[in-house]
Amino acid sequence: MKLTAADRSELMNVSAIERDGDLLVIKGKIFGAMPMTAKLSPAEFRKGLGLLDFKLVLFLLTFPFRR
């Protein structure tokens, strides 16, 4: 899975999403060169849920089916 900047250049290539106890671990490379491991705690995930509004939740439900 690739995350891109506004100019469509590659920011991060996610190679794995794993579980480590109660943490979500995201592994990948930034800018195609720098290996990175990010960890997301349940508390930070709940903070992230606070960023969503109703319209965005509806969009996310249909997101996998869009081109």
All heavy atoms as TSV, in Angstrom:
chain	resi	resn	atom	element	x	y	z
A	1	MET	N	N	0.860	-1.167	0.000
A	1	MET	CA	C	0.000	0.000	0.000
A	1	MET	C	C	0.906	1.228	0.000
A	1	MET	O	O	1.820	1.327	0.812
A	1	MET	CB	C	-0.886	-0.019	1.253
A	1	MET	CG	C	-1.693	1.234	1.458
A	1	MET	SD	S	-2.843	1.156	2.839
A	1	MET	CE	C	-1.737	1.195	4.237
A	2	LYS	N	N	0.636	2.150	-0.939
A	2	LYS	CA	C	1.463	3.349	-1.042
A	2	LYS	C	C	0.675	4.576	-0.590
A	2	LYS	O	O	-0.486	4.744	-0.964
A	2	LYS	CB	C	1.930	3.563	-2.475
A	2	LYS	CG	C	2.897	2.510	-2.945
A	2	LYS	CD	C	3.349	2.772	-4.345
A	2	LYS	CE	C	4.297	1.649	-4.782
A	2	LYS	NZ	N	4.731	1.835	-6.168
A	3	LEU	N	N	1.320	5.426	0.186
A	3	LEU	CA	C	0.762	6.715	0.565
A	3	LEU	C	C	1.521	7.762	-0.233
A	3	LEU	O	O	2.754	7.751	-0.270
A	3	LEU	CB	C	0.927	6.961	2.063
A	3	LEU	CG	C	0.274	5.918	2.973
A	3	LEU	CD1	C	0.605	6.205	4.425
A	3	LEU	CD2	C	-1.224	5.892	2.777
A	4	THR	N	N	0.789	8.679	-0.869
A	4	THR	CA	C	1.430	9.652	-1.746
A	4	THR	C	C	1.189	11.075	-1.265
A	4	THR	O	O	0.244	11.353	-0.532
A	4	THR	CB	C	0.907	9.517	-3.185
A	4	THR	OG1	O	-0.506	9.701	-3.189
A	4	THR	CG2	C	1.225	8.150	-3.757
A	5	ALA	N	N	2.038	11.979	-1.738
A	5	ALA	CA	C	1.894	13.408	-1.457
A	5	ALA	C	C	0.899	14.005	-2.448
A	5	ALA	O	O	0.403	13.316	-3.349
A	5	ALA	CB	C	3.257	14.089	-1.585
A	6	ALA	N	N	0.610	15.283	-2.301
A	6	ALA	CA	C	-0.334	15.956	-3.190
A	6	ALA	C	C	0.121	15.903	-4.647
A	6	ALA	O	O	-0.700	15.855	-5.563
A	6	ALA	CB	C	-0.525	17.400	-2.753
A	7	ASP	N	N	1.442	15.884	-4.886
A	7	ASP	CA	C	1.952	15.813	-6.260
A	7	ASP	C	C	2.105	14.364	-6.737
A	7	ASP	O	O	2.715	14.110	-7.766
A	7	ASP	CB	C	3.285	16.549	-6.370
A	7	ASP	CG	C	4.383	15.902	-5.543
A	7	ASP	OD1	O	4.112	14.924	-4.820
A	7	ASP	OD2	O	5.530	16.378	-5.631
A	8	ARG	N	N	1.540	13.441	-5.983
A	8	ARG	CA	C	1.522	12.002	-6.280
A	8	ARG	C	C	2.895	11.335	-6.147
A	8	ARG	O	O	3.086	10.214	-6.586
A	8	ARG	CB	C	0.918	11.714	-7.652
A	8	ARG	CG	C	-0.509	12.193	-7.752
A	8	ARG	CD	C	-1.274	11.398	-8.753
A	8	ARG	NE	N	-2.643	11.900	-8.840
A	8	ARG	CZ	C	-3.667	11.264	-8.335
A	8	ARG	NH1	N	-3.502	10.122	-7.722
A	8	ARG	NH2	N	-4.885	11.747	-8.458
A	9	SER	N	N	3.874	12.028	-5.579
A	9	SER	CA	C	5.143	11.366	-5.297
A	9	SER	C	C	4.957	10.458	-4.082
A	9	SER	O	O	4.152	10.737	-3.193
A	9	SER	CB	C	6.243	12.400	-5.036
A	9	SER	OG	O	5.924	13.173	-3.903
A	10	GLU	N	N	5.703	9.382	-4.053
A	10	GLU	CA	C	5.547	8.389	-2.996
A	10	GLU	C	C	6.145	8.875	-1.680
A	10	GLU	O	O	7.308	9.246	-1.613
A	10	GLU	CB	C	6.213	7.083	-3.414
A	10	GLU	CG	C	6.037	5.980	-2.391
A	10	GLU	CD	C	6.686	4.669	-2.832
A	10	GLU	OE1	O	6.558	4.323	-4.021
A	10	GLU	OE2	O	7.324	4.035	-1.993
A	11	LEU	N	N	5.324	8.881	-0.628
A	11	LEU	CA	C	5.812	9.230	0.703
A	11	LEU	C	C	6.198	7.982	1.473
A	11	LEU	O	O	7.226	7.925	2.124
A	11	LEU	CB	C	4.739	9.973	1.491
A	11	LEU	CG	C	4.420	11.383	1.063
A	11	LEU	CD1	C	3.291	11.935	1.927
A	11	LEU	CD2	C	5.639	12.258	1.166
A	12	MET	N	N	5.313	6.981	1.411
A	12	MET	CA	C	5.554	5.783	2.205
A	12	MET	C	C	4.960	4.580	1.502
A	12	MET	O	O	3.872	4.641	0.949
A	12	MET	CB	C	4.912	5.925	3.593
A	12	MET	CG	C	5.130	4.736	4.479
A	12	MET	SD	S	4.397	5.040	6.090
A	12	MET	CE	C	4.727	3.472	6.835
A	13	ASN	N	N	5.713	3.496	1.540
A	13	ASN	CA	C	5.223	2.218	1.024
A	13	ASN	C	C	5.047	1.297	2.222
A	13	ASN	O	O	6.026	0.895	2.844
A	13	ASN	CB	C	6.217	1.634	0.021
A	13	ASN	CG	C	5.645	0.435	-0.690
A	13	ASN	OD1	O	4.594	-0.089	-0.325
A	13	ASN	ND2	N	6.337	-0.006	-1.715
A	14	VAL	N	N	3.808	1.005	2.582
A	14	VAL	CA	C	3.518	0.147	3.730
A	14	VAL	C	C	3.626	-1.301	3.272
A	14	VAL	O	O	2.967	-1.716	2.316
A	14	VAL	CB	C	2.107	0.431	4.287
A	14	VAL	CG1	C	1.784	-0.509	5.424
A	14	VAL	CG2	C	1.995	1.885	4.728
A	15	SER	N	N	4.478	-2.063	3.952
A	15	SER	CA	C	4.682	-3.465	3.560
A	15	SER	C	C	3.990	-4.439	4.502
A	15	SER	O	O	3.746	-5.585	4.120
A	15	SER	CB	C	6.180	-3.773	3.507
A	15	SER	OG	O	6.785	-3.531	4.756
A	16	ALA	N	N	3.663	-4.008	5.722
A	16	ALA	CA	C	3.010	-4.925	6.657
A	16	ALA	C	C	2.265	-4.155	7.734
A	16	ALA	O	O	2.695	-3.071	8.144
A	16	ALA	CB	C	4.043	-5.838	7.312
A	17	ILE	N	N	1.149	-4.697	8.148
A	17	ILE	CA	C	0.405	-4.210	9.310
A	17	ILE	C	C	0.226	-5.417	10.214
A	17	ILE	O	O	-0.361	-6.422	9.801
A	17	ILE	CB	C	-0.947	-3.602	8.910
A	17	ILE	CG1	C	-0.747	-2.414	7.975
A	17	ILE	CG2	C	-1.727	-3.179	10.163
A	17	ILE	CD1	C	-2.044	-1.816	7.438
A	18	GLU	N	N	0.775	-5.316	11.421
A	18	GLU	CA	C	0.788	-6.460	12.325
A	18	GLU	C	C	0.301	-6.049	13.708
A	18	GLU	O	O	0.182	-4.864	14.008
A	18	GLU	CB	C	2.228	-7.007	12.453
A	18	GLU	CG	C	2.827	-7.413	11.145
A	18	GLU	CD	C	4.321	-7.709	11.255
A	18	GLU	OE1	O	4.920	-7.416	12.308
A	18	GLU	OE2	O	4.876	-8.220	10.281
A	19	ARG	N	N	0.078	-7.044	14.525
A	19	ARG	CA	C	-0.317	-6.821	15.908
A	19	ARG	C	C	0.859	-7.154	16.810
A	19	ARG	O	O	1.541	-8.150	16.616
A	19	ARG	CB	C	-1.495	-7.721	16.251
A	19	ARG	CG	C	-1.940	-7.584	17.667
A	19	ARG	CD	C	-3.071	-8.512	17.958
A	19	ARG	NE	N	-3.357	-8.489	19.392
A	19	ARG	CZ	C	-4.231	-9.257	19.968
A	19	ARG	NH1	N	-4.922	-10.124	19.264
A	19	ARG	NH2	N	-4.432	-9.174	21.258
A	20	ASP	N	N	1.121	-6.308	17.807
A	20	ASP	CA	C	2.134	-6.567	18.826
A	20	ASP	C	C	1.474	-6.312	20.171
A	20	ASP	O	O	1.443	-5.179	20.654
A	20	ASP	CB	C	3.341	-5.663	18.625
A	20	ASP	CG	C	4.441	-5.916	19.645
A	20	ASP	OD1	O	4.390	-6.953	20.333
A	20	ASP	OD2	O	5.338	-5.067	19.761
A	21	GLY	N	N	0.896	-7.357	20.748
A	21	GLY	CA	C	0.140	-7.180	21.993
A	21	GLY	C	C	-1.080	-6.327	21.726
A	21	GLY	O	O	-1.898	-6.661	20.882
A	22	ASP	N	N	-1.185	-5.202	22.417
A	22	ASP	CA	C	-2.308	-4.292	22.218
A	22	ASP	C	C	-1.996	-3.185	21.218
A	22	ASP	O	O	-2.781	-2.260	21.047
A	22	ASP	CB	C	-2.705	-3.654	23.556
A	22	ASP	CG	C	-3.405	-4.649	24.465
A	22	ASP	OD1	O	-3.953	-5.646	23.946
A	22	ASP	OD2	O	-3.393	-4.433	25.694
A	23	LEU	N	N	-0.846	-3.258	20.562
A	23	LEU	CA	C	-0.446	-2.222	19.613
A	23	LEU	C	C	-0.632	-2.685	18.181
A	23	LEU	O	O	-0.518	-3.873	17.870
A	23	LEU	CB	C	1.024	-1.842	19.825
A	23	LEU	CG	C	1.385	-1.276	21.191
A	23	LEU	CD1	C	2.893	-1.053	21.260
A	23	LEU	CD2	C	0.639	0.005	21.468
A	24	LEU	N	N	-0.911	-1.736	17.304
A	24	LEU	CA	C	-0.933	-1.986	15.870
A	24	LEU	C	C	0.403	-1.506	15.320
A	24	LEU	O	O	0.801	-0.358	15.548
A	24	LEU	CB	C	-2.084	-1.214	15.220
A	24	LEU	CG	C	-2.365	-1.489	13.759
A	24	LEU	CD1	C	-2.821	-2.938	13.572
A	24	LEU	CD2	C	-3.408	-0.544	13.223
A	25	VAL	N	N	1.124	-2.389	14.628
A	25	VAL	CA	C	2.458	-2.064	14.118
A	25	VAL	C	C	2.384	-1.941	12.597
A	25	VAL	O	O	1.894	-2.848	11.922
A	25	VAL	CB	C	3.478	-3.156	14.511
A	25	VAL	CG1	C	4.845	-2.830	13.946
A	25	VAL	CG2	C	3.531	-3.301	16.028
A	26	ILE	N	N	2.847	-0.799	12.086
A	26	ILE	CA	C	2.850	-0.541	10.647
A	26	ILE	C	C	4.303	-0.461	10.198
A	26	ILE	O	O	5.069	0.356	10.704
A	26	ILE	CB	C	2.109	0.766	10.319
A	26	ILE	CG1	C	0.674	0.682	10.842
A	26	ILE	CG2	C	2.136	1.047	8.820
A	26	ILE	CD1	C	-0.044	2.005	10.888
A	27	LYS	N	N	4.681	-1.335	9.246
A	27	LYS	CA	C	6.055	-1.380	8.760
A	27	LYS	C	C	6.103	-0.951	7.302
A	27	LYS	O	O	5.181	-1.236	6.537
A	27	LYS	CB	C	6.625	-2.788	8.887
A	27	LYS	CG	C	6.771	-3.249	10.318
A	27	LYS	CD	C	7.349	-4.643	10.393
A	27	LYS	CE	C	7.521	-5.052	11.856
A	27	LYS	NZ	N	8.066	-6.407	11.974
A	28	GLY	N	N	7.168	-0.269	6.942
A	28	GLY	CA	C	7.306	0.148	5.556
A	28	GLY	C	C	8.562	0.955	5.339
A	28	GLY	O	O	9.470	0.965	6.178
A	29	LYS	N	N	8.619	1.625	4.184
A	29	LYS	CA	C	9.752	2.478	3.839
A	29	LYS	C	C	9.236	3.867	3.510
A	29	LYS	O	O	8.234	4.015	2.810
A	29	LYS	CB	C	10.506	1.940	2.629
A	29	LYS	CG	C	11.361	0.754	2.922
A	29	LYS	CD	C	12.200	0.397	1.714
A	29	LYS	CE	C	13.104	-0.778	2.069
A	29	LYS	NZ	N	13.917	-1.155	0.908
A	30	ILE	N	N	9.942	4.882	4.017
A	30	ILE	CA	C	9.617	6.266	3.724
A	30	ILE	C	C	10.522	6.743	2.600
A	30	ILE	O	O	11.728	6.490	2.611
A	30	ILE	CB	C	9.809	7.144	4.982
A	30	ILE	CG1	C	8.866	6.683	6.083
A	30	ILE	CG2	C	9.592	8.610	4.662
A	30	ILE	CD1	C	9.068	7.402	7.395
A	31	PHE	N	N	9.945	7.419	1.625
A	31	PHE	CA	C	10.660	7.940	0.461
A	31	PHE	C	C	11.450	6.846	-0.262
A	31	PHE	O	O	12.482	7.112	-0.861
A	31	PHE	CB	C	11.585	9.095	0.841
A	31	PHE	CG	C	10.857	10.239	1.494
A	31	PHE	CD1	C	11.113	10.590	2.806
A	31	PHE	CD2	C	9.900	10.940	0.792
A	31	PHE	CE1	C	10.443	11.635	3.405
A	31	PHE	CE2	C	9.223	11.986	1.386
A	31	PHE	CZ	C	9.497	12.335	2.687
A	32	GLY	N	N	10.987	5.614	-0.176
A	32	GLY	CA	C	11.601	4.505	-0.887
A	32	GLY	C	C	12.928	4.036	-0.335
A	32	GLY	O	O	13.555	3.150	-0.898
A	33	ALA	N	N	13.389	4.625	0.766
A	33	ALA	CA	C	14.717	4.267	1.256
A	33	ALA	C	C	14.789	4.000	2.755
A	33	ALA	O	O	15.484	3.093	3.182
A	33	ALA	CB	C	15.698	5.376	0.903
A	34	MET	N	N	14.098	4.780	3.551
A	34	MET	CA	C	14.263	4.701	5.005
A	34	MET	C	C	13.246	3.743	5.606
A	34	MET	O	O	12.048	4.028	5.590
A	34	MET	CB	C	14.089	6.084	5.650
A	34	MET	CG	C	15.124	7.050	5.203
A	34	MET	SD	S	15.115	8.686	6.005
A	34	MET	CE	C	13.514	8.943	6.567
A	35	PRO	N	N	13.696	2.593	6.134
A	35	PRO	CA	C	12.768	1.670	6.786
A	35	PRO	C	C	12.143	2.329	8.024
A	35	PRO	O	O	12.809	3.098	8.721
A	35	PRO	CB	C	13.645	0.489	7.207
A	35	PRO	CG	C	14.921	0.654	6.479
A	35	PRO	CD	C	15.061	2.089	6.133
A	36	MET	N	N	10.861	2.044	8.250
A	36	MET	CA	C	10.163	2.659	9.357
A	36	MET	C	C	9.220	1.659	10.000
A	36	MET	O	O	8.611	0.839	9.317
A	36	MET	CB	C	9.356	3.849	8.868
A	36	MET	CG	C	8.696	4.617	9.987
A	36	MET	SD	S	7.100	5.333	9.555
A	36	MET	CE	C	6.108	3.927	9.181
A	37	THR	N	N	9.144	1.691	11.308
A	37	THR	CA	C	8.157	0.920	12.047
A	37	THR	C	C	7.406	1.891	12.938
A	37	THR	O	O	8.003	2.559	13.781
A	37	THR	CB	C	8.826	-0.176	12.901
A	37	THR	OG1	O	9.534	-1.065	12.024
A	37	THR	CG2	C	7.798	-0.958	13.686
A	38	ALA	N	N	6.100	2.000	12.726
A	38	ALA	CA	C	5.261	2.888	13.529
A	38	ALA	C	C	4.327	2.036	14.373
A	38	ALA	O	O	3.856	0.988	13.930
A	38	ALA	CB	C	4.458	3.817	12.615
A	39	LYS	N	N	4.095	2.487	15.603
A	39	LYS	CA	C	3.204	1.762	16.500
A	39	LYS	C	C	2.054	2.666	16.898
A	39	LYS	O	O	2.252	3.837	17.209
A	39	LYS	CB	C	3.953	1.277	17.739
A	39	LYS	CG	C	5.006	0.248	17.395
A	39	LYS	CD	C	5.671	-0.318	18.621
A	39	LYS	CE	C	6.651	-1.423	18.212
A	39	LYS	NZ	N	7.271	-2.063	19.360
A	40	LEU	N	N	0.842	2.090	16.885
A	40	LEU	CA	C	-0.372	2.831	17.223
A	40	LEU	C	C	-1.018	2.183	18.433
A	40	LEU	O	O	-1.330	0.985	18.416
A	40	LEU	CB	C	-1.339	2.815	16.028
A	40	LEU	CG	C	-2.657	3.564	16.206
A	40	LEU	CD1	C	-2.404	5.059	16.397
A	40	LEU	CD2	C	-3.547	3.329	15.007
A	41	SER	N	N	-1.205	2.963	19.484
A	41	SER	CA	C	-1.828	2.449	20.705
A	41	SER	C	C	-3.341	2.609	20.614
A	41	SER	O	O	-3.837	3.439	19.831
A	41	SER	CB	C	-1.296	3.204	21.920
A	41	SER	OG	O	-1.751	4.540	21.890
A	42	PRO	N	N	-4.092	1.849	21.401
A	42	PRO	CA	C	-5.553	2.003	21.404
A	42	PRO	C	C	-5.983	3.431	21.760
A	42	PRO	O	O	-6.934	3.953	21.172
A	42	PRO	CB	C	-6.021	0.995	22.461
A	42	PRO	CG	C	-4.952	-0.036	22.491
A	42	PRO	CD	C	-3.680	0.716	22.229
A	43	ALA	N	N	-5.281	4.097	22.672
A	43	ALA	CA	C	-5.639	5.468	23.054
A	43	ALA	C	C	-5.468	6.428	21.871
A	43	ALA	O	O	-6.322	7.285	21.619
A	43	ALA	CB	C	-4.785	5.930	24.233
A	44	GLU	N	N	-4.376	6.273	21.120
A	44	GLU	CA	C	-4.147	7.137	19.954
A	44	GLU	C	C	-5.143	6.817	18.844
A	44	GLU	O	O	-5.578	7.717	18.123
A	44	GLU	CB	C	-2.711	6.995	19.456
A	44	GLU	CG	C	-1.685	7.573	20.412
A	44	GLU	CD	C	-1.904	9.056	20.696
A	44	GLU	OE1	O	-2.217	9.815	19.777
A	44	GLU	OE2	O	-1.772	9.435	21.875
A	45	PHE	N	N	-5.522	5.540	18.720
A	45	PHE	CA	C	-6.541	5.167	17.730
A	45	PHE	C	C	-7.862	5.847	18.058
A	45	PHE	O	O	-8.533	6.390	17.175
A	45	PHE	CB	C	-6.709	3.640	17.696
A	45	PHE	CG	C	-7.735	3.174	16.710
A	45	PHE	CD1	C	-7.458	3.145	15.360
A	45	PHE	CD2	C	-8.996	2.782	17.144
A	45	PHE	CE1	C	-8.416	2.725	14.447
A	45	PHE	CE2	C	-9.951	2.356	16.243
A	45	PHE	CZ	C	-9.665	2.326	14.887
A	46	ARG	N	N	-8.227	5.856	19.350
A	46	ARG	CA	C	-9.483	6.513	19.753
A	46	ARG	C	C	-9.409	8.012	19.465
A	46	ARG	O	O	-10.397	8.616	19.048
A	46	ARG	CB	C	-9.769	6.249	21.227
A	46	ARG	CG	C	-10.255	4.826	21.495
A	46	ARG	CD	C	-10.753	4.662	22.923
A	46	ARG	NE	N	-9.674	4.779	23.900
A	46	ARG	CZ	C	-8.899	3.769	24.296
A	46	ARG	NH1	N	-9.070	2.558	23.798
A	46	ARG	NH2	N	-7.956	3.969	25.194
A	47	LYS	N	N	-8.240	8.618	19.647
A	47	LYS	CA	C	-8.089	10.034	19.300
A	47	LYS	C	C	-8.302	10.241	17.803
A	47	LYS	O	O	-8.894	11.215	17.372
A	47	LYS	CB	C	-6.703	10.543	19.693
A	47	LYS	CG	C	-6.513	10.742	21.166
A	47	LYS	CD	C	-5.104	11.262	21.442
A	47	LYS	CE	C	-4.829	11.351	22.914
A	47	LYS	NZ	N	-3.416	11.764	23.184
A	48	GLY	N	N	-7.804	9.294	17.012
A	48	GLY	CA	C	-7.980	9.364	15.564
A	48	GLY	C	C	-9.438	9.244	15.157
A	48	GLY	O	O	-9.883	9.906	14.214
A	49	LEU	N	N	-10.181	8.417	15.868
A	49	LEU	CA	C	-11.610	8.295	15.566
A	49	LEU	C	C	-12.332	9.623	15.764
A	49	LEU	O	O	-13.316	9.910	15.091
A	49	LEU	CB	C	-12.257	7.215	16.439
A	49	LEU	CG	C	-11.876	5.773	16.105
A	49	LEU	CD1	C	-12.526	4.815	17.109
A	49	LEU	CD2	C	-12.266	5.415	14.686
A	50	GLY	N	N	-11.812	10.454	16.676
A	50	GLY	CA	C	-12.398	11.763	16.910
A	50	GLY	C	C	-12.232	12.707	15.724
A	50	GLY	O	O	-12.889	13.738	15.646
A	51	LEU	N	N	-11.349	12.353	14.780
A	51	LEU	CA	C	-11.133	13.187	13.594
A	51	LEU	C	C	-12.179	12.917	12.511
A	51	LEU	O	O	-12.254	13.656	11.530
A	51	LEU	CB	C	-9.735	12.928	13.019
A	51	LEU	CG	C	-8.560	13.223	13.946
A	51	LEU	CD1	C	-7.268	12.756	13.305
A	51	LEU	CD2	C	-8.503	14.706	14.274
A	52	LEU	N	N	-12.942	11.837	12.687
A	52	LEU	CA	C	-13.918	11.450	11.674
A	52	LEU	C	C	-15.259	12.123	11.932
A	52	LEU	O	O	-15.698	12.238	13.061
A	52	LEU	CB	C	-14.119	9.936	11.681
A	52	LEU	CG	C	-12.878	9.067	11.480
A	52	LEU	CD1	C	-13.242	7.603	11.628
A	52	LEU	CD2	C	-12.254	9.339	10.135
A	53	ASP	N	N	-15.913	12.554	10.855
A	53	ASP	CA	C	-17.293	13.006	10.963
A	53	ASP	C	C	-18.172	12.023	10.191
A	53	ASP	O	O	-17.683	11.074	9.579
A	53	ASP	CB	C	-17.466	14.439	10.454
A	53	ASP	CG	C	-17.103	14.609	8.986
A	53	ASP	OD1	O	-17.017	13.585	8.266
A	53	ASP	OD2	O	-16.899	15.741	8.547
A	54	PHE	N	N	-19.479	12.225	10.235
A	54	PHE	CA	C	-20.410	11.279	9.638
A	54	PHE	C	C	-20.154	11.088	8.140
A	54	PHE	O	O	-20.138	9.963	7.635
A	54	PHE	CB	C	-21.854	11.734	9.884
A	54	PHE	CG	C	-22.873	10.789	9.342
A	54	PHE	CD1	C	-23.070	9.545	9.925
A	54	PHE	CD2	C	-23.630	11.135	8.230
A	54	PHE	CE1	C	-24.007	8.660	9.419
A	54	PHE	CE2	C	-24.563	10.253	7.717
A	54	PHE	CZ	C	-24.759	9.016	8.308
A	55	LYS	N	N	-19.925	12.184	7.413
A	55	LYS	CA	C	-19.691	12.083	5.967
A	55	LYS	C	C	-18.429	11.279	5.658
A	55	LYS	O	O	-18.392	10.502	4.715
A	55	LYS	CB	C	-19.578	13.470	5.344
A	55	LYS	CG	C	-20.886	14.171	5.188
A	55	LYS	CD	C	-20.676	15.490	4.472
A	55	LYS	CE	C	-21.999	16.160	4.210
A	55	LYS	NZ	N	-21.828	17.438	3.503
A	56	LEU	N	N	-17.396	11.473	6.472
A	56	LEU	CA	C	-16.147	10.745	6.238
A	56	LEU	C	C	-16.313	9.257	6.540
A	56	LEU	O	O	-15.757	8.406	5.838
A	56	LEU	CB	C	-15.023	11.348	7.075
A	56	LEU	CG	C	-13.610	10.864	6.763
A	56	LEU	CD1	C	-13.285	11.005	5.277
A	56	LEU	CD2	C	-12.597	11.618	7.579
A	57	VAL	N	N	-17.104	8.925	7.550
A	57	VAL	CA	C	-17.374	7.516	7.850
A	57	VAL	C	C	-18.091	6.861	6.667
A	57	VAL	O	O	-17.734	5.752	6.249
A	57	VAL	CB	C	-18.203	7.372	9.146
A	57	VAL	CG1	C	-18.683	5.944	9.330
A	57	VAL	CG2	C	-17.376	7.816	10.347
A	58	LEU	N	N	-19.072	7.558	6.098
A	58	LEU	CA	C	-19.764	7.016	4.918
A	58	LEU	C	C	-18.802	6.840	3.749
A	58	LEU	O	O	-18.841	5.837	3.034
A	58	LEU	CB	C	-20.922	7.921	4.518
A	58	LEU	CG	C	-22.107	7.934	5.475
A	58	LEU	CD1	C	-23.164	8.918	4.976
A	58	LEU	CD2	C	-22.701	6.555	5.639
A	59	PHE	N	N	-17.925	7.817	3.547
A	59	PHE	CA	C	-16.930	7.720	2.483
A	59	PHE	C	C	-16.023	6.510	2.705
A	59	PHE	O	O	-15.733	5.754	1.772
A	59	PHE	CB	C	-16.093	9.004	2.419
A	59	PHE	CG	C	-14.930	8.914	1.487
A	59	PHE	CD1	C	-15.116	8.980	0.116
A	59	PHE	CD2	C	-13.645	8.744	1.977
A	59	PHE	CE1	C	-14.036	8.876	-0.750
A	59	PHE	CE2	C	-12.570	8.643	1.123
A	59	PHE	CZ	C	-12.757	8.711	-0.243
A	60	LEU	N	N	-15.577	6.300	3.937
A	60	LEU	CA	C	-14.678	5.176	4.230
A	60	LEU	C	C	-15.348	3.830	3.985
A	60	LEU	O	O	-14.692	2.868	3.586
A	60	LEU	CB	C	-14.176	5.261	5.674
A	60	LEU	CG	C	-13.199	6.403	5.943
A	60	LEU	CD1	C	-12.892	6.487	7.432
A	60	LEU	CD2	C	-11.928	6.234	5.141
A	61	LEU	N	N	-16.651	3.758	4.210
A	61	LEU	CA	C	-17.371	2.511	3.946
A	61	LEU	C	C	-17.379	2.162	2.459
A	61	LEU	O	O	-17.367	0.997	2.081
A	61	LEU	CB	C	-18.800	2.592	4.483
A	61	LEU	CG	C	-18.933	2.598	5.999
A	61	LEU	CD1	C	-20.397	2.840	6.402
A	61	LEU	CD2	C	-18.442	1.289	6.602
A	62	THR	N	N	-17.389	3.179	1.598
A	62	THR	CA	C	-17.419	2.937	0.147
A	62	THR	C	C	-16.022	2.999	-0.478
A	62	THR	O	O	-15.855	2.681	-1.645
A	62	THR	CB	C	-18.318	3.970	-0.560
A	62	THR	OG1	O	-17.776	5.277	-0.385
A	62	THR	CG2	C	-19.740	3.915	-0.011
A	63	PHE	N	N	-15.021	3.398	0.282
A	63	PHE	CA	C	-13.661	3.610	-0.220
A	63	PHE	C	C	-13.068	2.395	-0.936
A	63	PHE	O	O	-12.472	2.543	-2.015
A	63	PHE	CB	C	-12.771	4.056	0.933
A	63	PHE	CG	C	-11.457	4.649	0.511
A	63	PHE	CD1	C	-11.390	5.755	-0.300
A	63	PHE	CD2	C	-10.263	4.088	0.942
A	63	PHE	CE1	C	-10.188	6.305	-0.679
A	63	PHE	CE2	C	-9.058	4.623	0.575
A	63	PHE	CZ	C	-9.013	5.738	-0.240
A	64	PRO	N	N	-13.199	1.175	-0.402
A	64	PRO	CA	C	-12.587	0.024	-1.082
A	64	PRO	C	C	-13.185	-0.270	-2.460
A	64	PRO	O	O	-12.570	-0.955	-3.263
A	64	PRO	CB	C	-12.858	-1.151	-0.136
A	64	PRO	CG	C	-13.180	-0.544	1.162
A	64	PRO	CD	C	-13.775	0.790	0.882
A	65	PHE	N	N	-14.362	0.256	-2.727
A	65	PHE	CA	C	-15.035	-0.040	-3.988
A	65	PHE	C	C	-14.856	1.044	-5.032
A	65	PHE	O	O	-15.389	0.967	-6.123
A	65	PHE	CB	C	-16.533	-0.269	-3.716
A	65	PHE	CG	C	-16.755	-1.283	-2.632
A	65	PHE	CD1	C	-17.146	-0.887	-1.365
A	65	PHE	CD2	C	-16.527	-2.625	-2.882
A	65	PHE	CE1	C	-17.325	-1.812	-0.358
A	65	PHE	CE2	C	-16.699	-3.565	-1.876
A	65	PHE	CZ	C	-17.103	-3.159	-0.618
A	66	ARG	N	N	-14.110	2.083	-4.697
A	66	ARG	CA	C	-13.859	3.183	-5.645
A	66	ARG	C	C	-12.598	2.909	-6.452
A	66	ARG	O	O	-11.740	2.153	-6.051
A	66	ARG	CB	C	-13.706	4.512	-4.885
A	66	ARG	CG	C	-14.976	4.901	-4.177
A	66	ARG	CD	C	-14.747	6.131	-3.331
A	66	ARG	NE	N	-15.953	6.464	-2.607
A	66	ARG	CZ	C	-16.703	7.530	-2.878
A	66	ARG	NH1	N	-16.353	8.365	-3.831
A	66	ARG	NH2	N	-17.779	7.759	-2.168
A	67	ARG	N	N	-12.467	3.590	-7.591
A	67	ARG	CA	C	-11.278	3.436	-8.440
A	67	ARG	C	C	-10.232	4.454	-8.102
A	67	ARG	O	O	-10.425	5.497	-7.683
A	67	ARG	CB	C	-11.648	3.581	-9.911
A	67	ARG	CG	C	-12.443	2.435	-10.350
A	67	ARG	CD	C	-12.724	2.571	-11.814
A	67	ARG	NE	N	-13.480	1.394	-12.203
A	67	ARG	CZ	C	-13.234	0.699	-13.279
A	67	ARG	NH1	N	-12.284	1.060	-14.085
A	67	ARG	NH2	N	-13.943	-0.350	-13.577
